[in-house]
Amino acid sequence: MYRWENPEDRVGILQMNSELQHAQLELLSAHCATHQLRLRFSMEDLARFGRRDILRKSIKAASALNEYYASIEQRIPGEEKAPASAPAPQMSEKQIREAIARVAAYLQQQSDHYLPSASPLSDRLKTILAPYFSANLLDQVRIVQLQGVRVPPPPFFAEARALGFVNLPDFPHMASLTFLDVIVFNEAIAERPLFHALVHSVQFRVLGLERYTELFVRSFVNTRFHFTVPLEAHAFALEARFAPPAAERFSVEDQVRLWVQQNRY
């Protein structure tokens, strides 16, 4: 077993947490892809018409992962049993519209706040991302790497929790956040979180701030998990396609416009 007091073990612990974070991102991508299946197809149709070999491999992989992580959960020191699920929070149409307006205003305010300290992408990053994003986007987007501070939760999150929304995005611990064409990093700038954030910039451009916000808020109210919101799920799915060393080349804007045409957001 590792011991933090041992300097040699600390290196292994840091590597372990890096790989754990990578695994978590891959699991989120799989979760999002599965949620899209759940939204579009019934379990009966999947069981009847889905390819048996893929279904069985997926079921086996999901079962094995559940068993593995459940075993780890039992060993976490001081881990308490999760509370029973609360009833789904309800919002009136008026409350939803008010939430959409507040989120849209917040996104614009944050963009205006961080823009003066933001910098353009480096030529190296533009070269890496050029196969996926337009030159116009890569030239106009701006990035900020925070030092010693993190993006705080929005002020309206307290009200959302009071309404019963407990699975809100954890802003201070997210790698990056997209405020229109301004991307703010809580941690060191890395290619994969940057790619994910740029997908959201494309979504903002294609949909517009108001439509993007309406789709996000209404979906979040229905699903109660930000990473199962189709806008977020699509970003995770495209990020997973970008991640492999020999990743295929594709236009993120084309993919976003396709989802818009198919009403998948």
C-alpha positions in Angstrom: 0.0 0.0 0.0 1.1 3.6 -0.7 2.0 5.9 2.2 1.9 9.6 1.7 4.8 10.0 4.2 7.0 8.1 1.7 8.4 10.5 -0.9 8.6 7.8 -3.5 5.0 6.8 -3.0 3.8 10.4 -3.5 4.8 10.2 -7.1 2.7 7.1 -7.6 -0.2 8.7 -5.8 -0.1 11.7 -8.1 0.0 9.4 -11.1 -2.8 7.4 -9.8 -5.1 10.5 -9.4 -4.2 11.6 -12.8 -5.3 8.3 -14.3 -8.4 8.3 -12.1 -9.4 11.7 -13.5 -8.9 10.4 -17.0 -11.0 7.4 -16.2 -13.7 9.6 -14.8 -13.9 11.6 -18.0 -14.2 8.5 -20.0 -17.0 7.3 -17.7 -18.8 10.6 -18.1 -18.6 10.2 -21.9 -20.0 6.7 -21.7 -22.7 7.9 -19.3 -23.7 10.7 -21.7 -23.8 8.4 -24.7 -26.0 6.0 -22.8 -28.3 8.8 -21.7 -28.8 9.7 -25.4 -29.8 6.1 -26.1 -32.3 6.3 -23.2 -33.8 9.5 -24.5 -34.2 8.3 -28.1 -35.0 4.6 -27.9 -37.1 2.4 -25.6 -35.4 -0.4 -23.7 -37.7 -2.8 -25.6 -36.5 -1.6 -29.0 -32.9 -1.8 -27.9 -33.3 -5.3 -26.5 -35.1 -6.4 -29.7 -33.2 -4.7 -32.5 -29.9 -3.8 -30.9 -26.9 -5.9 -32.0 -26.7 -8.7 -29.5 -22.9 -8.8 -29.4 -22.6 -5.1 -28.7 -25.4 -5.2 -26.1 -23.8 -8.1 -24.3 -20.4 -6.5 -24.3 -21.9 -3.2 -23.0 -23.8 -5.0 -20.2 -20.7 -7.0 -19.2 -18.5 -3.9 -19.1 -21.1 -1.9 -17.1 -21.6 -4.7 -14.6 -17.9 -5.1 -14.1 -17.3 -1.4 -13.6 -20.2 -1.2 -11.1 -18.8 -4.1 -9.1 -15.3 -2.6 -9.2 -16.2 0.9 -8.0 -18.7 -0.4 -5.5 -15.9 -2.4 -3.9 -13.8 0.7 -3.7 -16.7 2.7 -2.2 -16.9 0.3 0.7 -13.2 1.0 1.5 -13.4 4.8 1.5 -12.6 5.9 5.1 -15.5 7.5 6.8 -17.7 7.2 3.7 -21.4 7.6 4.7 -24.3 5.9 3.0 -25.8 8.1 0.4 -29.2 9.5 1.4 -32.4 8.3 -0.2 -33.3 10.0 -3.5 -35.4 13.1 -2.9 -38.5 13.8 -5.0 -37.8 15.4 -8.3 -38.0 19.2 -7.9 -40.8 21.0 -9.7 -40.7 24.4 -11.4 -43.4 26.4 -12.9 -43.1 27.8 -16.5 -42.6 31.3 -15.0 -39.8 30.0 -12.8 -38.1 28.3 -15.7 -38.3 31.5 -17.8 -36.8 33.5 -14.9 -34.0 30.9 -14.6 -33.2 31.1 -18.3 -33.0 34.9 -18.1 -30.7 34.8 -15.0 -28.4 32.1 -16.5 -28.1 34.0 -19.8 -27.3 37.3 -17.9 -24.7 35.5 -15.8 -22.9 34.0 -18.8 -22.7 37.4 -20.5 -21.5 39.0 -17.3 -18.8 36.4 -16.8 -17.6 36.8 -20.4 -17.4 40.6 -19.9 -15.6 40.1 -16.5 -12.9 37.8 -17.7 -12.3 39.2 -21.2 -10.0 42.0 -20.2 -7.5 39.5 -18.7 -7.9 36.9 -21.4 -5.3 35.9 -24.1 -5.6 34.5 -27.6 -4.8 30.8 -28.2 -1.1 30.1 -28.9 -0.1 29.1 -32.4 0.7 25.6 -31.1 -2.8 25.1 -29.8 -4.3 26.5 -33.0 -2.4 24.0 -35.0 -3.6 21.1 -32.8 -7.2 22.2 -33.0 -7.4 23.4 -36.6 -8.7 20.1 -37.9 -11.8 20.4 -35.7 -12.6 24.2 -35.5 -12.8 27.1 -37.9 -9.9 29.5 -38.1 -12.3 32.3 -37.3 -13.3 30.7 -34.0 -9.7 29.9 -33.0 -8.7 33.4 -33.7 -11.5 35.0 -31.7 -11.7 32.8 -28.7 -9.9 34.0 -25.6 -8.6 32.0 -22.6 -7.8 32.7 -19.0 -5.8 30.6 -16.6 -6.6 31.5 -13.0 -3.9 31.6 -10.4 -4.7 31.0 -6.7 -8.4 31.4 -7.2 -11.2 29.4 -8.9 -14.5 30.4 -10.6 -17.0 30.6 -7.7 -20.5 29.1 -8.0 -23.1 31.4 -9.5 -25.0 33.4 -6.9 -28.3 31.8 -7.9 -27.1 28.2 -7.1 -28.3 28.6 -3.5 -31.8 29.2 -4.6 -31.6 26.2 -7.0 -30.5 24.0 -4.2 -33.4 25.3 -2.1 -35.7 24.1 -4.8 -34.2 20.6 -4.7 -31.6 20.7 -7.4 -28.6 19.1 -5.6 -26.5 17.9 -8.6 -25.5 21.4 -9.9 -22.2 21.8 -11.8 -19.3 22.1 -9.4 -17.8 25.3 -10.8 -14.7 25.6 -8.5 -13.6 22.0 -9.4 -14.3 22.0 -13.1 -11.2 22.1 -15.3 -12.6 24.8 -17.6 -15.8 26.9 -18.0 -17.0 28.5 -21.2 -18.5 31.9 -21.2 -19.4 32.5 -24.8 -16.0 33.0 -26.5 -14.1 33.3 -23.2 -12.8 30.1 -21.7 -11.7 30.2 -18.0 -9.4 27.4 -16.7 -9.4 26.6 -12.9 -6.3 24.5 -13.5 -3.5 24.3 -16.0 -4.5 24.6 -19.7 -4.7 21.2 -21.3 -5.8 20.2 -24.7 -8.7 17.9 -23.8 -10.6 20.3 -21.5 -9.9 23.1 -24.0 -11.4 21.0 -26.8 -14.5 20.4 -24.6 -14.8 24.1 -23.9 -14.5 25.0 -27.5 -17.4 22.7 -28.4 -19.5 24.9 -26.1 -18.2 28.0 -27.9 -19.4 26.5 -31.2 -22.8 25.7 -29.6 -23.1 29.3 -28.4 -22.3 30.6 -31.9 -24.7 28.3 -33.7 -27.6 28.5 -31.3 -27.1 32.0 -29.9 -26.9 32.8 -26.2 -30.7 32.8 -25.5 -31.5 29.6 -27.3 -28.4 27.8 -25.8 -29.5 28.9 -22.3 -33.1 27.9 -22.8 -32.1 24.4 -24.1 -29.6 23.9 -21.2 -32.0 25.0 -18.4 -35.0 23.1 -19.6 -33.0 19.9 -20.1 -31.4 20.3 -16.7 -34.7 20.8 -15.0 -35.9 17.5 -16.6 -32.7 15.4 -16.1 -31.3 17.0 -12.9 -27.8 16.2 -14.0 -25.7 18.7 -16.0 -23.7 16.1 -17.7 -26.8 14.4 -19.1 -28.0 17.7 -20.7 -27.7 17.0 -24.5 -25.5 20.1 -24.9 -23.1 18.8 -22.4 -23.4 15.1 -23.5 -22.5 16.1 -27.1 -19.5 18.0 -25.8 -18.3 14.9 -23.9 -19.0 12.7 -26.9 -17.0 14.9 -29.3 -14.2 15.2 -26.7 -14.0 11.4 -26.5 -13.5 11.3 -30.3 -10.7 13.9 -30.1 -8.9 12.1 -27.2 -7.2 9.1 -29.0 -3.6 9.6 -30.2 -4.7 9.0 -33.8 -8.1 10.7 -33.6 -10.2 11.1 -36.7 -10.6 14.6 -38.1 -14.1 16.2 -38.1 -15.8 19.6 -38.1 -17.3 20.3 -34.7 -19.5 23.0 -36.2 -20.9 20.5 -38.7 -21.6 18.1 -35.8 -23.3 20.8 -33.8 -25.4 21.9 -36.8 -26.4 18.3 -37.5 -27.7 17.9 -33.9 -29.6 21.2 -34.3 -31.3 19.9 -37.5 -32.2 16.6 -35.8 -33.6 18.4 -32.7 -31.3 16.4 -30.5 -30.5 19.4 -28.2 
